[in-house]
Amino acid sequence: MNKFQDRKIISIVILAISLLQAIIVSVRYFQSDLNLSNPLIPDSLLNGIRNFTIAMVAIYVFVVLLNVFYLATKKLFLPIAVLSILILSAGSYFTSAIHDYFINFR
């Protein structure tokens, strides 16, 4: 395998992980949305959960777009790969902090 094929595989793996994470976050939201139809739950809590989901999906879609950009142009592999891995790592490490921010933000 040459250098380009290795880079392409790495980019595709990062892209697949990002898509999978976006799907997982979306499915969890729709699954919890069915359970949160109780009128006693405040709207601010529901808005926080919705905003958290939108923010996390946007982060993962941004990583997907970065990797699609690399696959289309075949330029800037190292910055895109490093940035993608850092974003995915920070997203998984700070998920609870981001979740608390959106839930407690009124």
GIKA-V833701 format. One record per backbone hydrogen bond with DSSP energy under -0.5 kcal/mol. CO is the residue of the C=O (numbers start at 0). NH is the residue of the N-H. E is the energy in kcal/mol with one decimal. If there is no record, write none. Layout:
# GIKA-V833701
co->(CO	CO)
nh->(NH	NH)
e->(E	E)
This chain:
# GIKA-V833701
co->(1	2	3	4	5	6	7	8	9	10	11	12	13	14	15	16	17	18	19	20	21	22	23	24	25	26	27	28	29	30	31	33	37	41	41	42	43	44	45	46	47	48	49	50	51	52	53	54	55	56	57	58	59	60	61	62	63	64	65	66	67	68	69	75	76	77	78	79	80	81	82	83	84	85	86	87	88	89	93	94	95	96	97	98	99	100)
nh->(5	6	7	8	9	10	11	12	13	14	15	16	17	18	19	20	21	22	23	24	25	26	27	28	29	30	31	32	33	34	35	36	40	44	45	46	47	48	49	50	51	52	53	54	55	56	57	58	59	60	61	62	63	64	65	66	67	68	69	70	71	72	73	79	80	81	82	83	84	85	86	87	88	89	90	91	92	93	97	98	99	100	101	102	103	104)
e->(-1.9	-2.2	-2.5	-2.3	-2.2	-2.5	-2.4	-2.4	-2.4	-2.3	-2.5	-2.4	-2.3	-2.4	-2.5	-2.4	-2.4	-2.3	-2.5	-2.5	-2.1	-2.7	-2.5	-1.9	-2.5	-2.4	-2.5	-2.5	-1.1	-0.8	-1.0	-0.6	-1.4	-0.6	-1.5	-2.8	-2.0	-2.1	-2.3	-2.9	-2.3	-2.1	-2.4	-2.5	-2.6	-2.5	-2.2	-2.0	-2.2	-2.6	-2.1	-1.8	-2.1	-2.7	-2.2	-2.1	-2.4	-2.4	-2.0	-2.5	-2.2	-2.5	-3.4	-1.7	-3.0	-2.6	-2.5	-2.5	-2.5	-2.6	-2.5	-2.5	-2.5	-2.9	-2.5	-2.0	-2.5	-2.8	-2.7	-2.6	-2.6	-2.1	-2.2	-2.3	-2.6	-1.3)
